[in-house]
């Protein structure tokens, strides 16, 4: 049987706490607060904006430098995935479209 040393247990618990607190504190602090309508409308755009920024970085930067098609196939592969995402609203369909598009592009280009 594996023995769990106290130092390892404390490290795991500390890492869990450091990960959990930043996620829970905003909910706990804002639970009793009612945000104005403009703030709620503004905050609705934060997740898509963050996702868009992360996605754009992964699509267009290779090794920290801007690389466009045809040297970088990712911006081309995202197009069918985007169509499926908007049309079908299916996560698995979107992933399959993106992976399939990248496969076909790498196969023929």
FIKOLZA-1660 file (N, C-alpha, C; in steps of 0.1 Angstrom, whole numbers, plus 5000, padded with zeros to 4 digits):
% residues 109
   i   px   py   pz ch aa at
   1 5008 4988 5000  A  X  N
   1 5000 5000 5000  A  X CA
   1 5009 5013 5000  A  X  C
   2 5004 5023 4994  A  X  N
   2 5011 5035 4993  A  X CA
   2 5009 5043 5006  A  X  C
   3 5020 5049 5011  A  X  N
   3 5018 5058 5023  A  X CA
   3 5018 5072 5018  A  X  C
   4 5009 5080 5024  A  X  N
   4 5007 5094 5021  A  X CA
   4 5014 5102 5032  A  X  C
   5 5025 5108 5028  A  X  N
   5 5033 5116 5038  A  X CA
   5 5025 5129 5040  A  X  C
   6 5026 5134 5052  A  X  N
   6 5019 5146 5056  A  X CA
   6 5022 5158 5047  A  X  C
   7 5035 5159 5043  A  X  N
   7 5039 5170 5034  A  X CA
   7 5032 5170 5021  A  X  C
   8 5030 5158 5015  A  X  N
   8 5024 5156 5002  A  X CA
   8 5009 5159 5004  A  X  C
   9 5003 5154 5015  A  X  N
   9 4989 5157 5017  A  X CA
   9 4986 5172 5019  A  X  C
  10 4995 5179 5026  A  X  N
  10 4993 5194 5028  A  X CA
  10 4995 5201 5014  A  X  C
  11 5004 5196 5006  A  X  N
  11 5006 5202 4993  A  X CA
  11 4994 5201 4984  A  X  C
  12 4988 5189 4984  A  X  N
  12 4976 5186 4976  A  X CA
  12 4964 5195 4982  A  X  C
  13 4963 5196 4995  A  X  N
  13 4952 5204 5000  A  X CA
  13 4954 5219 4998  A  X  C
  14 4966 5223 4999  A  X  N
  14 4970 5237 4996  A  X CA
  14 4967 5241 4981  A  X  C
  15 4971 5232 4972  A  X  N
  15 4969 5234 4958  A  X CA
  15 4954 5235 4955  A  X  C
  16 4947 5226 4961  A  X  N
  16 4932 5226 4960  A  X CA
  16 4926 5239 4964  A  X  C
  17 4930 5243 4976  A  X  N
  17 4925 5256 4981  A  X CA
  17 4928 5268 4973  A  X  C
  18 4940 5268 4968  A  X  N
  18 4945 5280 4959  A  X CA
  18 4937 5279 4946  A  X  C
  19 4933 5268 4941  A  X  N
  19 4926 5267 4929  A  X CA
  19 4911 5270 4931  A  X  C
  20 4906 5266 4942  A  X  N
  20 4892 5267 4945  A  X CA
  20 4888 5281 4949  A  X  C
  21 4896 5288 4958  A  X  N
  21 4892 5301 4963  A  X CA
  21 4889 5312 4952  A  X  C
  22 4898 5313 4942  A  X  N
  22 4895 5323 4932  A  X CA
  22 4882 5321 4924  A  X  C
  23 4878 5308 4924  A  X  N
  23 4866 5305 4917  A  X CA
  23 4853 5307 4925  A  X  C
  24 4855 5305 4938  A  X  N
  24 4843 5306 4947  A  X CA
  24 4841 5321 4953  A  X  C
  25 4852 5328 4955  A  X  N
  25 4851 5341 4961  A  X CA
  25 4842 5351 4954  A  X  C
  26 4843 5352 4941  A  X  N
  26 4834 5361 4934  A  X CA
  26 4819 5357 4936  A  X  C
  27 4816 5344 4935  A  X  N
  27 4802 5340 4937  A  X CA
  27 4798 5343 4952  A  X  C
  28 4806 5341 4961  A  X  N
  28 4802 5344 4975  A  X CA
  28 4801 5359 4977  A  X  C
  29 4810 5367 4972  A  X  N
  29 4809 5381 4974  A  X CA
  29 4798 5388 4967  A  X  C
  30 4794 5382 4955  A  X  N
  30 4783 5388 4947  A  X CA
  30 4769 5382 4949  A  X  C
  31 4768 5372 4958  A  X  N
  31 4756 5365 4960  A  X CA
  31 4745 5374 4964  A  X  C
  32 4748 5383 4973  A  X  N
  32 4737 5392 4979  A  X CA
  32 4736 5405 4971  A  X  C
  33 4745 5407 4961  A  X  N
  33 4745 5419 4953  A  X CA
  33 4737 5418 4941  A  X  C
  34 4729 5427 4938  A  X  N
  34 4722 5427 4925  A  X CA
  34 4729 5437 4916  A  X  C
  35 4734 5432 4905  A  X  N
  35 4741 5441 4895  A  X CA
  35 4731 5448 4887  A  X  C
  36 4735 5460 4883  A  X  N
  36 4726 5468 4873  A  X CA
  36 4725 5461 4860  A  X  C
  37 4715 5463 4853  A  X  N
  37 4712 5457 4840  A  X CA
  37 4724 5458 4830  A  X  C
  38 4730 5470 4830  A  X  N
  38 4741 5473 4820  A  X CA
  38 4753 5464 4824  A  X  C
  39 4755 5461 4837  A  X  N
  39 4766 5453 4841  A  X CA
  39 4764 5439 4838  A  X  C
  40 4752 5434 4839  A  X  N
  40 4749 5420 4836  A  X CA
  40 4750 5418 4821  A  X  C
  41 4745 5428 4813  A  X  N
  41 4747 5427 4798  A  X CA
  41 4761 5427 4794  A  X  C
  42 4769 5435 4800  A  X  N
  42 4783 5436 4798  A  X CA
  42 4790 5423 4801  A  X  C
  43 4787 5417 4812  A  X  N
  43 4794 5405 4817  A  X CA
  43 4790 5393 4808  A  X  C
  44 4779 5393 4802  A  X  N
  44 4775 5382 4793  A  X CA
  44 4785 5381 4781  A  X  C
  45 4792 5391 4778  A  X  N
  45 4801 5391 4766  A  X CA
  45 4815 5386 4770  A  X  C
  46 4818 5385 4783  A  X  N
  46 4831 5382 4787  A  X CA
  46 4836 5368 4783  A  X  C
  47 4828 5357 4785  A  X  N
  47 4832 5344 4781  A  X CA
  47 4835 5343 4766  A  X  C
  48 4825 5348 4757  A  X  N
  48 4829 5347 4743  A  X CA
  48 4841 5355 4739  A  X  C
  49 4843 5366 4746  A  X  N
  49 4855 5375 4742  A  X CA
  49 4868 5367 4746  A  X  C
  50 4868 5361 4758  A  X  N
  50 4880 5354 4762  A  X CA
  50 4882 5342 4753  A  X  C
  51 4872 5335 4750  A  X  N
  51 4873 5323 4741  A  X CA
  51 4878 5328 4727  A  X  C
  52 4873 5339 4722  A  X  N
  52 4877 5344 4709  A  X CA
  52 4892 5348 4709  A  X  C
  53 4896 5354 4720  A  X  N
  53 4910 5358 4721  A  X CA
  53 4920 5346 4722  A  X  C
  54 4916 5336 4729  A  X  N
  54 4924 5324 4730  A  X CA
  54 4924 5316 4717  A  X  C
  55 4912 5316 4711  A  X  N
  55 4911 5309 4698  A  X CA
  55 4920 5316 4687  A  X  C
  56 4919 5329 4686  A  X  N
  56 4926 5337 4676  A  X CA
  56 4941 5334 4678  A  X  C
  57 4945 5334 4690  A  X  N
  57 4960 5332 4693  A  X CA
  57 4964 5318 4688  A  X  C
  58 4956 5308 4690  A  X  N
  58 4960 5295 4686  A  X CA
  58 4959 5293 4671  A  X  C
  59 4950 5300 4665  A  X  N
  59 4948 5299 4650  A  X CA
  59 4958 5306 4642  A  X  C
  60 4963 5317 4646  A  X  N
  60 4971 5326 4638  A  X CA
  60 4985 5327 4642  A  X  C
  61 4989 5323 4654  A  X  N
  61 5003 5324 4659  A  X CA
  61 5009 5310 4659  A  X  C
  62 5021 5309 4653  A  X  N
  62 5029 5297 4654  A  X CA
  62 5042 5301 4659  A  X  C
  63 5046 5296 4670  A  X  N
  63 5059 5300 4676  A  X CA
  63 5059 5315 4680  A  X  C
  64 5048 5321 4683  A  X  N
  64 5047 5335 4687  A  X CA
  64 5047 5345 4675  A  X  C
  65 5047 5339 4663  A  X  N
  65 5047 5348 4651  A  X CA
  65 5035 5346 4643  A  X  C
  66 5030 5356 4636  A  X  N
  66 5018 5355 4628  A  X CA
  66 5021 5347 4615  A  X  C
  67 5014 5336 4613  A  X  N
  67 5015 5328 4601  A  X CA
  67 5002 5326 4595  A  X  C
  68 5000 5330 4583  A  X  N
  68 4987 5329 4576  A  X CA
  68 4987 5318 4566  A  X  C
  69 4976 5314 4561  A  X  N
  69 4975 5303 4551  A  X CA
  69 4983 5308 4538  A  X  C
  70 4989 5299 4531  A  X  N
  70 4988 5284 4531  A  X CA
  70 4998 5278 4541  A  X  C
  71 5007 5286 4547  A  X  N
  71 5017 5280 4556  A  X CA
  71 5010 5275 4569  A  X  C
  72 4999 5281 4573  A  X  N
  72 4992 5277 4585  A  X CA
  72 4978 5273 4580  A  X  C
  73 4975 5260 4582  A  X  N
  73 4962 5255 4577  A  X CA
  73 4951 5257 4587  A  X  C
  74 4954 5260 4600  A  X  N
  74 4943 5261 4610  A  X CA
  74 4933 5271 4607  A  X  C
  75 4936 5283 4602  A  X  N
  75 4925 5293 4599  A  X CA
  75 4916 5287 4588  A  X  C
  76 4921 5279 4579  A  X  N
  76 4912 5273 4569  A  X CA
  76 4903 5262 4575  A  X  C
  77 4909 5254 4584  A  X  N
  77 4901 5243 4590  A  X CA
  77 4890 5248 4599  A  X  C
  78 4892 5260 4604  A  X  N
  78 4881 5265 4613  A  X CA
  78 4868 5269 4606  A  X  C
  79 4869 5271 4593  A  X  N
  79 4857 5276 4586  A  X CA
  79 4846 5266 4586  A  X  C
  80 4849 5253 4582  A  X  N
  80 4838 5243 4583  A  X CA
  80 4833 5241 4597  A  X  C
  81 4842 5241 4606  A  X  N
  81 4838 5240 4620  A  X CA
  81 4829 5251 4625  A  X  C
  82 4832 5263 4621  A  X  N
  82 4824 5274 4624  A  X CA
  82 4810 5273 4618  A  X  C
  83 4809 5269 4605  A  X  N
  83 4796 5267 4599  A  X CA
  83 4788 5256 4606  A  X  C
  84 4794 5245 4610  A  X  N
  84 4787 5235 4617  A  X CA
  84 4782 5240 4631  A  X  C
  85 4791 5248 4638  A  X  N
  85 4788 5253 4651  A  X CA
  85 4776 5262 4650  A  X  C
  86 4775 5271 4640  A  X  N
  86 4764 5281 4639  A  X CA
  86 4752 5274 4634  A  X  C
  87 4753 5264 4625  A  X  N
  87 4742 5258 4619  A  X CA
  87 4735 5247 4628  A  X  C
  88 4743 5238 4633  A  X  N
  88 4738 5227 4641  A  X CA
  88 4739 5229 4656  A  X  C
  89 4747 5238 4661  A  X  N
  89 4749 5240 4675  A  X CA
  89 4753 5227 4682  A  X  C
  90 4761 5219 4676  A  X  N
  90 4766 5206 4681  A  X CA
  90 4781 5207 4684  A  X  C
  91 4784 5204 4697  A  X  N
  91 4798 5204 4700  A  X CA
  91 4806 5193 4693  A  X  C
  92 4800 5181 4693  A  X  N
  92 4807 5170 4687  A  X CA
  92 4808 5172 4672  A  X  C
  93 4797 5177 4666  A  X  N
  93 4798 5180 4652  A  X CA
  93 4808 5190 4648  A  X  C
  94 4809 5200 4656  A  X  N
  94 4819 5211 4654  A  X CA
  94 4833 5206 4655  A  X  C
  95 4836 5197 4665  A  X  N
  95 4849 5191 4667  A  X CA
  95 4852 5182 4655  A  X  C
  96 4843 5174 4651  A  X  N
  96 4845 5165 4640  A  X CA
  96 4847 5173 4627  A  X  C
  97 4840 5183 4625  A  X  N
  97 4842 5191 4613  A  X CA
  97 4856 5198 4613  A  X  C
  98 4860 5203 4624  A  X  N
  98 4873 5209 4625  A  X CA
  98 4885 5199 4623  A  X  C
  99 4883 5187 4629  A  X  N
  99 4894 5177 4628  A  X CA
  99 4894 5171 4614  A  X  C
 100 4882 5169 4608  A  X  N
 100 4880 5164 4595  A  X CA
 100 4886 5174 4584  A  X  C
 101 4883 5186 4586  A  X  N
 101 4889 5197 4577  A  X CA
 101 4904 5197 4578  A  X  C
 102 4909 5196 4590  A  X  N
 102 4924 5197 4591  A  X CA
 102 4930 5184 4584  A  X  C
 103 4923 5173 4586  A  X  N
 103 4928 5160 4580  A  X CA
 103 4929 5162 4565  A  X  C
 104 4918 5166 4559  A  X  N
 104 4917 5168 4544  A  X CA
 104 4927 5178 4539  A  X  C
 105 4928 5189 4546  A  X  N
 105 4938 5200 4542  A  X CA
 105 4952 5194 4543  A  X  C
 106 4956 5187 4553  A  X  N
 106 4969 5182 4554  A  X CA
 106 4972 5171 4544  A  X  C
 107 4961 5163 4541  A  X  N
 107 4962 5153 4531  A  X CA
 107 4965 5158 4517  A  X  C
 108 4958 5169 4513  A  X  N
 108 4959 5174 4500  A  X CA
 108 4968 5186 4498  A  X  C
 109 4972 5193 4509  A  X  N
 109 4980 5205 4507  A  X CA
 109 4994 5203 4512  A  X  C
% end
